[in-house]
Each structure stands twice: as structure tokens, then as C-alpha cells.
Amino acid sequence: MRLSQEQYDKIKHILPVQRGNVTIDNLTLINALLYILENGCKWRRLPSEYGYWHAIYMRYSRWVKNGVIERMFRELHVQNILHLKPDASMMDSTTIKVHPDACGALKKAVFSPSVVQKVD
């Protein structure tokens, strides 16, 4: 999904004003975020038509911290431009190997013959 200029004009009043040397306008940034949401790609795999991925990520990160993203999606919903319905859950499959003693495994109480030193 992509926002058109007319749709963007309906929500631009809630977005921060761009100041300084900005190479990516807010409309392009929003379309990049919608592309990532729709396709589930990594930031580095963002097509170059949206601009440099790191610049997009840094502005997204600032917007999340300032609450802009939440207000933007709420306004998109109120204006009947975009309706997001979460219909999938993600589960992390990260595993960490742990020593057997940390999991409650029984410790060896008897030493093997090679470990015990012989008494003279």
C-alpha cells in the first residue's frame, strides 16, 4: 500500500515539521514504513526508491519515542485511509545453550578412576 498526496494532506497536520537538510520527505518515509509493514522485510532490504535505509530507520526510531507513529496510525484509521488488523503473532525462536548443571541435572557424586589420584 502507498499513500497518495491527497491522503497525506489529510494527516500531515499531526506530523513534525521538517527542518534542516532533510533528503527524505515525510510522505516517502510513511510509504517506506508501509512497505516494511506489508512485506515484513529487514531495514537493509528496503528498496532504494525510498532512500537510504538507515536515515529512514533513525527517523522512525525518533518518531516512535515521541509518539508520532501511534498518532499517525490513529489518524490514518480515523480518516478511513488505512485499517490495520493484527491477525498474526510472532514468536521468537531464540535458543541459548545452558550447562546441564544450570537446568537441575544431577551432579556426579562419584569420581571416575582417572580423576582420583592414587594414595601411596
BELTAPE-V957317 format. One line per field, one symbol per residue. ss: DSSP state (~ for helix, > for strand, _ for the rest). phi: phi as a letter, one per 20 degrees, with the letter a starting at -180 (. if undefined). psi: psi as a letter, one per 40 degrees, with the letter a starting at -180 (. if undefined). A space follows every 50 residues. Layout:
ss = ???
phi = ???
psi = ???
This chain:
ss = ____~~~~~~~~~~___________~~~~~~~~~~~~~~___~~~__~~~ __~~~~~~~~~~~~~~_~~~~~~~~~~~_____________________~ ~~~_________________
phi = .ceeffffffdffeefffcnededffffffffffffffemefgfefgffe offffffffgfffffenfffffffffffflebcdcfcbddcedfccfcfg ffenffefedefffefefee
psi = iihiddddddeeeeiihhiaghdhidddddddddddddefiideehiede ahdddddddddddddeedddddddddddefdhhhhheiiihhfhihhiid deeeihihdhiidddhiih.
